[in-house]
Amino acid sequence: MRLFGHGLIAGILLIVAASAVFKTVNVDEFLATDVAGTAFSDHLAREYQWLTRIEAKEGLFDTHAARLASKGLKALKGNVVKPWNPAQWDLDLADQMTLQAGHNRLMAALIKGMELEPAACAMAQVSFDGWVEQVFDNRWDTLRETPAPSDEDAAKALFLDSVRHCEGAPQEVKAEVKRGEFVIYFAWDHVNLTPKAYEVVEQAVAFAQELGDAKVSVVGYDDTSATAERAELLSASRASNVADALRAQGLEFDVIDWRGESDPAIKTEDGVREPMNRRVEILIAKK
């Protein structure tokens, strides 16, 4: 289920709903909290304070601020707080693919670096969340007179800079790496890899090489727009093409599977074209 919908009326209704969900979050109290400590969760809480403070001043009806404050409060309690999943935001395919590539890179960097570079990795996660929200605002904020592409570019640049520092953790953390997940998306009724897809393949190969002795699984999926038989065929072809691309770069896989329209990333009714469900997942885990 997507978090947001299109249109002015839908946007207002969702703002009201989101405000109700986060009405128990005291943004001012969170911003006033003095966060001590040097663990990753402490740095994460401080960075969410920074972004919450910006949204509290500029955000639409404080919805973004409350949502970010909620994540910061969880970090304060030492709970695991994950970055936004682009698949759960109502954006076009191009934005989804760009953000998913950033999400893939962030998750790989966090696995390797959050313990040795907690400050940089916390900034990488929070700046990624800020980038996602900025992209969403520019696309669907129907109450904004004009988009702010410079803000979006600045958010992306901040993420790219901070994730590079997070990735700069010493090589000794290789033994800490456990798992990586990379996702490739496909146009409707297509099975061939795009240039963007090959970039994801390269990221997966690099991650597996750093991991060392790894188990690699390739799993294909389709949406519900075709018959079950057609979906099975498309998901199998996509998985096979991704596996061939991995092998061409010297990475052998242990498992290849295809599941047709089952296990969707986003549940839909039958006959729906959903770009986030037309995908191949590359799962890499340490043996």
C-alpha positions, -999 to +999 in steps of 0.1 A: +000+000+000+014+033-010+019+061+015+007+089-007-018+097-036-021+122-064-043+153-065-051+182-043-081+166-025-062+133-020-032+152-008-052+172+018-069+140+030-036+123+034-021+152+052-050+151+077-046+113+080-008+116+085-013+143+111-036+120+130-011+092+129+017+114+143-005+135+167+012+118+197+046+129+185+058+160+204+081+176+178+092+204+201+100+181+229+121+159+206+140+189+193+147+201+228+162+167+239+199+167+245+212+136+229+244+122+244+265+092+233+286+081+204+267+050+192+252+049+157+217+053+172+228+085+191+242+100+159+210+090+141+188+108+167+209+139+164+207+140+126+170+134+127+168+164+151+186+185+124+162+175+096+131+177+118+141+212+128+143+222+091+109+206+083+093+221+114+101+256+100+094+249+063+073+216+061+037+214+050+015+212+081+044+198+101+037+163+086+073+157+076+086+170+109+063+147+129+073+117+108+110+124+111+106+131+148+090+097+152+120+081+137+144+101+159+125+091+190+129+055+181+166+060+176+168+076+210+155+045+225+181+024+207+156+008+184+165-001+148+154+027+124+154+020+087+158+046+060+127+053+038+119+026+013+113+043-021+089+016-031+064+029-005+064+065-019+041+074-048+066+085-074+071+078-111+093+050-123+123+072-131+123+086-096+118+052-080+147+037-099+171+066-090+161+065-054+163+027-052+198+028-065+206+052-037+189+030-012+209+000-024+241+019-020+231+032+014+222-002+028+255-017+017+274+012+032+255+009+065+262-028+068+299-021+064+304+012+082+278+020+108+300+008+137+333+023+126+319+055+110+287+060+130+285+098+125+290+097+087+266+067+083+239+084+104+242+115+082+240+093+051+207+077+063+190+109+073+202+128+042+187+099+021+154+103+039+156+140+032+163+134-005+133+111-007+110+136+008+123+164-013+117+144-045+082+137-033+075+173-025+086+185-059+065+159-077+032+159-057+031+189-035+000+204-051+000+233-027+034+245-038+033+271-065+066+261-081+089+231-076+123+236-060+147+216-081+177+233-065+166+219-031+163+185-046+198+187-061+212+199-028+195+170-009+209+145-034+244+161-032+244+159+006+234+122+005+262+114-021+288+132+000+278+116+033+274+081+019+309+083+005+322+090+040+301+061+054+317+039+027+351+050+038+352+026+067+384+006+070+387-027+052+388-045+086+350-043+087+347-068+058+341-096+084+311-077+097+293-077+063+265-102+063+239-095+036+231-072+006+199-068-015+198-052-049+167-046-070+164-042-108+131-029-123+117-036-157+093-018-181+059-034-187+062-066-207+100-061-211+128-084-200+159-067-212+183-048-189+186-010-192+217+010-185+204+017-150+199-020-145+235-027-154+246-001-128+228-021-102+244-053-114+278-036-111+270-026-075+259-062-067+291-076-081+313-051-062+294-059-030+298-097-035+335-093-042+341-073-011+321-099+009+343-127-003+327-161+001+291-153-007+259-170-016+241-152-045+204-157-053+185-142-082+147-141-081+124-127-107+089-113-104+061-097-124+030-077-117-006-089-121-013-073-155-008-105-175-020-140-172-004-162-145+014-181-173+027-150-189+038-136-156+057-168-149+075-166-183+084-129-179+098-133-144+118-163-155+133-144-185+141-114-163+159-136-137+178-154-165+190-121-181+201-107-147+220-140-140+237-138-174+247-102-166+262-112-133+281-141-148+294-118-176+311-098-148+325-128-132+300-134-104+284-169-103+251-173-086+239-202-063+202-199-068+180-187-096+142-186-091+111-169-106+078-164-089+055-148-115+030-125-098+034-140-064+052-122-035+046-086-049+064-057-034+032-038-036-001-057-034-026-049-061-058-062-076-056-086-106-048-069-139-029-040-125+004-027-140+026-020-111+062-011-119+076-019-085+064-055-089+082-060-122+116-067-107+145-090-101+160-092-066+197-100-062+203-114-027+238-117-015+247-133+019+279-144+035+282-182+036 
